[in-house]
Amino acid sequence: MVNKKTCELLNILIGSPRQNFKYDDLSRQLSVSTRSIRNYMQDVTAFLGEQELAHLVQVTSKGISFAGSNSDGSLIASRLIDRDFYLYKLSSEERICIIALKLLLTDKACTLSSLEKEFNASRVTLMKDMEQVRLLLSRYQIAVHSSTSQGYRLIATEKDRRELITRIVFHSVDSFLLHGGKVNIYAFFISEACFKDPMYRNLSEILQYAESHFAVTISDARFEEILFTLKLAVARIKGGFLIAPDEAEEESVRRLSAFKIAAFIETRVSASANITFSDNEKAWLTRKLYECHFYNIKSIEDNSCMQTHLILIHFLDRIGRELSIPLSQDGQLISQLSDHLKDMKKAYTNGVILHNEFRDQILSEYSAYYSLVQKNCSTLEEHFGYHFSDDEIAYILLYLAVSVERYFEEDTIPRVIVVCHSGIGTANFLVEQLKANFNLRILASTASHKLSDTTKDRDFDLIISTIVLPDMEHRSIKVSPMLDDSDIIGLQRILLEIKKEKRKKRLFQRKNQEVNHAEFEGNIRKMEDVFPLKNIILDAECRDWREGIKLAASPLLAGGSITTQYLGAIEASVIANGAYFVFCPGVALAHAGPGDGVNRFEISLVRLRTPICFGHKINDPVRYILCFGSTTNPEDANTILKLMNFISLEGMLEELDDYRDEALFYGRIVG
């Protein structure tokens, strides 16, 4: 791993120009001996000497330092991955991945003699590497065939090749050399092998145009992955390597919003690159756009999205109730946290361990939230299939903290009146100073003799004045129009007190509110159309969860709102994904995807005489089974969520248990 440590050493020096580093300091940073540091420095000196840049690193009695500019550092970083210095000094891990990439890029055989020349490694070393390459590829069900005369060759579909190429480039651990941005040795290798044509530079502009056209904004990391995916698709199509037909995939992706974006991009790429995208290629690119969340999800588009949405709503509702804050109604939180959880799952699947450098600080500052997440995240963990680390929970806490701050912000921003006796010019100057330094809402600026009229019938928290206000019954503070340091400190203290008081008041009001059933009734009156009395079945007997689902779905089947295909899809979903829709103790929400046989949105409900188990670790056994035909209409999803929130209110199931008459039972739900 000498090359990696050498590069790390150079990056430390380049990152802190003119700072002297002792050998002991560097050995601690790199977790190696001082002897190793001296060896690395020999490699560094030799490399810089070849580049005629030796003067940029100085070794004196004070230590080792980098004497160059930022542009000099960028020049060195770019030359680190030059083939004359880097490729033949690859670590074993890097060499294995690049050999795998070479095999994935061609359907021809690759011989040991050609690898010897390229990597300047012995035949024995490369034979050992090839065993690791076999192991790496076998994890993704790709076999390596070998023969003494022809060499090594892969047997794999084009889709599998592209998937693994992208995974190696973007998800291999420790594959980056840092200097300012990130230089990825695998991306560099692919670019040299496939993307040298200037035409590939236009693809970035096409993606940016798509962002503008569809009014979406994506992160740099996702943009780079999509850009790489698009470049790879173009290179493979131009080389005659095409995605094989997959009718099921093609049909399912056409329902996704990303399909329109894919079509938009491909039309322009086809003209620029002079290639034709088949329907299979369009379907593949659509799926990649969808996986990277290239667009803002405005509706629930498939069963997987529905699962995550419902489970996240349930998770946020539990935490929100304990905080007396309606987190489950924060659409921005739901959308952003849903995307983040999917990214966490993607990283976990690819073997990438997420590190949060602010973890300890976040867990300490938001210890109450941390306890609540630990208490309630088992449902999320069961859905995503692994245990969340503290680093991952710390990221979740940030989303919760932002939502809580957003909830309180409107009511906790101090509302102030400014008093200035020196004239309108000074008053305006002070107002601008206050706006620049503090988050507050200025209701009015007035002279002291008009203060009584100004404060009349106004809801405000503080008077900020440039003069002493005698006999003032309201809270006030005197400041200089120039706002010196003592003024700023005093204002910070009093504004913080006001925000704390307003927050406590808001929490107190929330905790002492009764459930406003009238509000729920106003939102749910239309349920009489989608949840009629005839769809209620009370005190039925079922042997198992399959019979329970069939019974719950029977009114919807009879009314024609769903088909038998939808019923089969629900059962298949339970088998494949587990009992994720048992969303609270005793209640299941049976559903499948919008494209699985739904004619219209409708809801039914069964109350069982004897509870049954669906296989949920926490919320079994189930007595109530709701069933609905899912659609992509956000209003329908909101109707379901309102019903879920109502049924999961504390004590509600016990109350519903007492109703023996369907009409009374139904009346309690719909008001």
Order of alpha helices (4+ residues) and beta strands (2+ residues): alpha-alpha-alpha-beta-beta-alpha-alpha-alpha-alpha-beta-beta-alpha-beta-beta-alpha-alpha-alpha-alpha-alpha-alpha-alpha-alpha-alpha-alpha-alpha-alpha-beta-alpha-beta-alpha-beta-beta-alpha-alpha-alpha-beta-alpha-alpha-beta-beta-beta-alpha-alpha-alpha
